[in-house]
Amino acid sequence: MKENMEDRIKRIHKNSAIVDAHFDLLMDVADKREYGHRKVIETSYLPGFIEGGVNIVVSSIFIESVFLPEMALRKAMNQISSLYAEIDESPDKMMICRSCDDIFKALEERKIGFILSFEGVEPLYNDLSLLRVFYELGVRIVGLVWSRRNFAGDGSYFSNVREGKKGGITNFGVQLIEEAERLGMLIDVSHLNDEGFWDVMELAKKPVIASHSNCRSIANTMRNLTDAQIKALAQKGGVIGINASNMLTSCREEDGDTEHLIDHVDHIVKLVGYEHVGLGFDFCDDFMKYFSEDTLAAMPCKPFDVLKGHKSIEQLTRGLMKRGYKDDEIEMIYGKNFLRIYKEVLK
C-alpha cells in the first residue's frame, strides 16, 4: 500500500535529524532566569522542539546594541551560564554539543543538543585571546557580525541607512577567521555585508555557512545572498539555512508565508543543489516583546515569522512534498547537510 503524505511526514520527523542552525534562544532564557524563572527551556521551548521533531539547535549569543561595548562580554557569559544552568536542571532532556560525537550522542539518547554560536563577535571586543575562552566554554560557530559594525567587519543592514564608506573584513577579522578555523570553529557569513562576504570567500580554508539567510533575487534585502554568493558558498562546500522572517522571505508583507519561503529553497536547489540548503529559521515572534514601539515603527515592515515556530515545521514538510521533493532530499535539507559540515569542521 502506498504511504500517504501525512504518514510520510510523521516518519521523516520521527526518524530524521532536524537541525535549526540559528535560534536567538539564550537572550530570552538569560533574561527570564534573572527574574527567577527556572527550567525555562523545558517549559517554554522543549514542547515546540518535540512537536516539530527538532533534535539539534544552534543557540546564538546575541548582544543588544544598548549593552555595547561595556557589557558585551558580561552579557555573553550570562547567556552561556544560563544554558549550563538549564541543562543542569534538565539533564535527561538536553545537552551541550561540542563535537560531532556529542551531536550523535544527543541523537541517540533523544535529547535536544545545543550548539553555541556567536551572532557577532562583540564579546571579544578586539582581544583575540578571548576566542579560546569561548571555545573552551563550548562555542563552535562564529557569526562574525550582526547588522552593525564591529572589530571584525561590517554588517549588512535590513534596509538602507546613512553610513560612511563600507569596509570588508578587518585585520582583526582576518586573524579571527584563521584562529577560529585552527581551533575547529565554523565561520558563519550571515549578516555580513557584500564586501565582507567576498573577503571570507578568499580567506577561509574550510567550508563556510550562512546560517540564516535567503535569496536576494527573490527578496531584495542586503541581508539575503545574491546568486553569485550562493554559488561561491556552495563551491566551498557550504550550506545556507533558510530564514523564516517575513522581511527576508518576500518584499511584500502579504506574501510572507510558507509557500514563498519554499520559493527560496527551490531557488537555491536550482542554482547549486539540495546538498547546500538547510534550516536556519531565526524565529523571532516570541522576542518582539523586547522591541519598543518606536523601534518597531521604524522598521520597513512589521516583522513576523512566516512559519509559526518549531511546532509548525510539518507545514514546511508538507509544502516541500507538494513541490515534489523526495524524502531523502528533505532529510538532507532538514539536517544531514549541516551535519556534514559539522563533521568536517568542528573539533
C-alpha positions as CSV (number, residue, x, y, z in Angstrom):
1,M,0.0,0.0,0.0
2,K,1.3,3.4,-1.0
3,E,2.2,5.6,2.0
4,N,0.1,8.7,2.3
5,M,1.6,12.2,2.7
6,E,0.7,12.5,6.4
7,D,2.4,9.2,7.3
8,R,5.5,10.2,5.3
9,I,5.6,13.5,7.2
10,K,5.4,11.7,10.6
11,R,8.1,9.2,9.6
12,I,10.5,11.9,8.4
13,H,10.0,13.9,11.6
14,K,10.4,10.9,13.8
15,N,13.5,9.3,12.1
16,S,15.4,12.3,10.7
17,A,17.9,14.5,12.4
18,I,16.4,18.0,12.2
19,V,18.8,20.9,12.8
20,D,17.8,24.5,13.3
21,A,21.1,26.3,12.5
22,H,20.1,29.6,14.2
23,F,17.8,30.5,17.1
24,D,18.2,33.5,19.5
25,L,17.2,31.4,22.5
26,L,19.7,32.5,25.1
27,M,18.9,36.1,25.3
28,D,15.4,35.2,26.4
29,V,16.5,32.4,28.7
30,A,19.0,34.6,30.5
31,D,16.5,37.4,30.9
32,K,13.9,35.1,32.4
33,R,16.4,33.4,34.7
34,E,17.4,36.9,36.0
35,Y,13.8,37.3,37.1
36,G,13.8,34.0,39.0
37,H,12.4,31.6,36.4
38,R,13.9,28.1,36.2
39,K,13.7,25.3,33.6
40,V,12.9,27.9,31.0
41,I,13.8,25.8,28.0
42,E,12.0,22.7,29.3
43,T,8.8,24.6,29.9
44,S,8.7,27.2,27.2
45,Y,10.7,25.7,24.3
46,L,11.0,22.0,24.6
47,P,7.4,21.2,23.7
48,G,7.8,23.0,20.4
49,F,11.1,21.3,19.7
50,I,9.5,17.9,20.3
51,E,6.3,18.6,18.3
52,G,8.4,19.8,15.3
53,G,10.9,16.8,15.6
54,V,13.8,19.2,16.2
55,N,17.0,17.4,17.5
56,I,19.8,20.0,17.3
57,V,19.5,23.7,17.9
58,V,22.3,26.2,17.3
59,S,21.7,28.8,20.0
60,S,23.3,32.1,19.3
61,I,25.0,34.6,21.7
62,F,23.4,37.9,20.7
63,I,24.1,41.2,22.5
64,E,21.6,44.0,22.1
65,S,23.2,47.3,20.9
66,V,22.2,49.1,24.1
67,F,24.8,47.0,26.1
68,L,27.7,47.7,23.7
69,P,30.5,48.0,24.2
70,E,31.0,47.8,28.0
71,M,28.6,44.9,28.8
72,A,29.1,42.7,25.8
73,L,31.4,40.2,27.5
74,R,29.4,40.1,30.7
75,K,26.1,39.5,28.8
76,A,27.7,36.8,26.7
77,M,28.9,35.0,29.8
78,N,25.5,35.3,31.4
79,Q,23.9,33.7,28.3
80,I,26.3,30.8,28.3
81,S,25.9,30.3,32.0
82,S,22.1,30.3,31.7
83,L,22.4,27.4,29.2
84,Y,24.6,25.4,31.5
85,A,22.2,26.0,34.4
86,E,19.2,24.9,32.3
87,I,21.0,21.7,31.3
88,D,21.8,21.0,35.0
89,E,18.1,21.4,35.7
90,S,17.0,19.1,32.8
91,P,19.9,16.8,32.2
92,D,17.7,14.0,30.9
93,K,16.3,16.2,28.2
94,M,19.1,18.3,26.7
95,M,22.9,18.6,26.4
96,I,25.6,20.9,25.0
97,C,27.3,19.6,21.9
98,R,31.0,20.5,21.5
99,S,31.8,17.9,18.8
100,C,30.1,15.7,16.3
101,D,30.4,12.8,18.8
102,D,28.3,14.9,21.1
103,I,25.8,15.6,18.4
104,F,25.3,11.9,17.6
105,K,25.1,11.1,21.3
106,A,22.3,13.6,21.6
107,L,20.5,12.0,18.7
108,E,21.0,8.5,20.1
109,E,19.8,9.5,23.6
110,R,16.9,11.5,22.1
111,K,18.0,14.7,23.8
112,I,17.9,18.2,22.4
113,G,21.5,19.0,21.5
114,F,22.6,22.7,21.7
115,I,25.5,24.1,19.8
116,L,26.7,27.6,20.9
117,S,27.4,30.3,18.3
118,F,28.3,33.9,18.1
119,E,25.9,36.3,16.4
120,G,28.5,39.0,16.2
121,V,31.8,38.8,18.0
122,E,31.3,41.9,20.1
123,P,32.0,40.0,23.3
124,L,35.6,39.6,22.1
125,Y,36.0,43.3,21.6
126,N,39.4,43.3,19.9
127,D,41.1,40.6,22.1
128,L,41.8,37.5,20.1
129,S,42.8,35.6,23.2
130,L,39.2,35.5,24.3
131,L,38.2,33.3,21.4
132,R,40.0,30.3,23.1
133,V,38.0,31.0,26.3
134,F,34.7,30.9,24.4
135,Y,35.9,27.7,22.6
136,E,36.5,26.0,25.9
137,L,33.0,27.1,27.0
138,G,31.5,25.3,24.0
139,V,31.2,27.9,21.3
140,R,31.7,26.2,17.9
141,I,30.2,28.6,15.3
142,V,31.5,32.1,14.7
143,G,28.9,34.5,13.1
144,L,31.4,37.4,12.6
145,V,28.9,40.2,12.7
146,W,25.3,41.2,13.3
147,S,23.8,44.0,11.2
148,R,26.2,46.6,12.6
149,R,30.0,47.3,12.6
150,N,32.4,45.6,15.0
151,F,36.1,45.0,15.2
152,A,35.9,42.1,12.7
153,G,33.9,43.7,9.9
154,D,30.8,45.5,8.7
155,G,27.3,44.1,8.9
156,S,24.6,44.3,6.3
157,Y,21.6,46.3,7.3
158,F,18.0,45.2,6.7
159,S,17.3,48.4,4.7
160,N,19.4,51.4,3.6
161,V,20.9,53.6,6.4
162,R,23.1,56.6,6.4
163,E,26.7,55.5,6.7
164,G,30.2,56.3,5.5
165,K,32.4,54.2,3.4
166,K,31.8,50.5,3.9
167,G,34.6,48.1,4.9
168,G,35.2,44.4,4.5
169,I,37.0,42.1,6.9
170,T,39.4,44.0,9.2
171,N,42.9,42.9,10.2
172,F,41.4,41.6,13.5
173,G,38.8,39.8,11.5
174,V,41.4,38.1,9.3
175,Q,43.2,36.8,12.5
176,L,39.9,35.8,14.0
177,I,39.0,33.6,11.0
178,E,42.4,32.0,10.9
179,E,42.3,31.2,14.7
180,A,38.7,30.0,14.6
181,E,39.5,27.5,11.8
182,R,42.6,26.4,13.6
183,L,40.5,25.7,16.7
184,G,37.8,23.8,14.8
185,M,35.2,26.5,14.8
186,L,32.8,27.1,11.8
187,I,32.6,30.5,10.1
188,D,29.1,32.0,9.5
189,V,28.6,34.8,7.0
190,S,25.0,35.6,7.7
191,H,24.7,39.4,8.4
192,L,28.0,40.3,6.7
193,N,27.9,43.0,4.1
194,D,28.9,42.1,0.5
195,E,32.5,43.3,0.9
196,G,33.0,41.1,4.0
197,F,31.4,38.1,2.3
198,W,33.8,38.1,-0.6
199,D,36.7,38.6,1.8
200,V,35.7,35.5,3.7
201,M,35.4,33.5,0.5
202,E,39.1,34.3,-0.1
203,L,40.3,33.9,3.5
204,A,38.5,30.8,4.7
205,K,40.2,27.5,4.1
206,K,37.3,25.3,5.2
207,P,33.6,25.2,4.3
208,V,31.6,28.3,5.4
209,I,27.9,28.6,6.2
210,A,25.2,31.2,6.0
211,S,23.2,30.0,9.0
212,H,20.1,32.1,8.4
213,S,19.9,33.8,5.0
214,N,17.6,33.7,2.0
215,C,17.9,34.7,-1.7
216,R,18.3,38.3,-2.7
217,S,16.9,37.7,-6.2
218,I,13.6,36.9,-4.6
219,A,13.6,39.3,-1.6
220,N,15.8,42.2,-2.3
221,T,17.4,43.0,1.0
222,M,21.1,43.2,1.7
223,R,20.6,40.5,4.4
224,N,20.0,38.0,1.7
225,L,22.6,36.4,-0.6
226,T,23.0,37.1,-4.3
227,D,23.1,34.3,-6.8
228,A,26.8,34.8,-7.2
229,Q,27.3,34.5,-3.4
230,I,25.1,31.4,-3.2
231,K,27.3,29.7,-5.9
232,A,30.5,30.8,-4.2
233,L,29.4,29.5,-0.8
234,A,28.4,26.2,-2.4
235,Q,31.8,25.9,-4.2
236,K,33.4,26.0,-0.7
237,G,31.1,23.1,0.4
238,G,28.9,25.4,2.5
239,V,25.2,25.3,3.5
240,I,22.6,28.0,3.6
241,G,19.9,27.9,6.3
242,I,16.6,29.3,5.1
243,N,15.2,32.1,7.3
244,A,11.6,32.3,8.3
245,S,11.5,36.1,8.8
246,N,8.9,37.7,6.5
247,M,11.4,40.5,5.8
248,L,13.8,38.0,4.3
249,T,11.1,35.9,2.6
250,S,9.3,38.5,0.5
251,C,9.4,42.1,-0.5
252,R,5.6,42.3,0.1
253,E,4.2,41.8,3.6
254,E,1.2,39.9,2.2
255,D,3.5,37.3,0.6
256,G,5.1,36.4,3.9
257,D,4.0,32.8,4.0
258,T,5.4,29.2,3.8
259,E,4.9,29.0,0.0
260,H,7.1,32.0,-0.5
261,L,9.7,30.6,1.9
262,I,9.8,27.4,-0.2
263,D,10.5,29.5,-3.2
264,H,13.9,30.3,-1.6
265,V,14.6,26.6,-1.2
266,D,13.7,26.0,-4.8
267,H,15.9,28.8,-6.0
268,I,19.0,27.5,-4.1
269,V,18.3,24.0,-5.2
270,K,18.1,25.0,-8.9
271,L,21.3,27.1,-8.5
272,V,23.6,24.7,-6.6
273,G,21.6,21.6,-5.5
274,Y,19.8,20.5,-2.4
275,E,23.1,19.5,-0.7
276,H,23.6,23.2,0.1
277,V,20.3,24.0,1.8
278,G,19.4,23.7,5.4
279,L,17.2,25.2,8.1
280,G,18.1,28.4,10.0
281,F,14.7,29.7,10.9
282,D,15.7,32.6,13.2
283,F,12.2,32.5,14.8
284,C,11.6,35.9,16.4
285,D,7.9,36.2,17.1
286,D,8.4,35.4,20.8
287,F,11.1,38.1,21.1
288,M,9.2,41.0,19.7
289,K,8.4,41.9,23.3
290,Y,12.0,43.2,23.6
291,F,11.5,45.9,21.0
292,S,9.9,49.3,21.8
293,E,7.0,50.6,19.8
294,D,9.3,53.3,18.3
295,T,11.8,50.6,17.1
296,L,9.1,48.5,15.5
297,A,7.5,51.6,13.9
298,A,10.9,52.5,12.3
299,M,11.2,49.1,10.6
300,P,10.4,48.9,6.9
301,C,7.5,46.5,7.6
302,K,6.1,44.6,10.6
303,P,8.4,41.7,11.4
304,F,6.8,38.3,11.8
305,D,7.7,34.6,11.3
306,V,6.1,33.1,8.2
307,L,6.3,29.7,9.8
308,K,4.8,29.8,13.3
309,G,7.6,28.3,15.4
310,H,9.3,24.9,15.6
311,K,6.0,23.2,16.2
312,S,4.9,24.1,12.7
313,I,7.7,22.5,10.7
314,E,5.4,19.8,9.4
315,Q,3.7,22.6,7.4
316,L,7.0,23.2,5.6
317,T,7.5,19.5,5.1
318,R,4.0,19.2,3.5
319,G,4.8,22.1,1.2
320,L,8.1,20.6,0.1
321,M,6.4,17.3,-0.6
322,K,3.8,19.0,-2.7
323,R,6.6,20.6,-4.7
324,G,8.0,17.2,-5.5
325,Y,10.8,16.9,-3.0
326,K,11.7,13.3,-2.2
327,D,12.1,12.0,1.3
328,D,15.9,11.7,1.2
329,E,16.2,15.2,-0.2
330,I,14.1,16.6,2.7
331,E,16.2,14.7,5.2
332,M,19.3,16.3,3.7
333,I,17.8,19.8,3.9
334,Y,16.5,19.2,7.4
335,G,19.7,18.1,9.0
336,K,22.1,16.0,7.1
337,N,23.6,18.9,5.1
338,F,24.6,20.8,8.3
339,L,25.7,17.6,10.0
340,R,28.1,17.0,7.1
341,I,29.7,20.4,7.6
342,Y,29.8,20.0,11.4
343,K,31.6,16.7,11.0
344,E,34.1,18.2,8.6
345,V,34.9,21.3,10.6
346,L,34.1,21.0,14.3
347,K,36.7,19.7,16.7
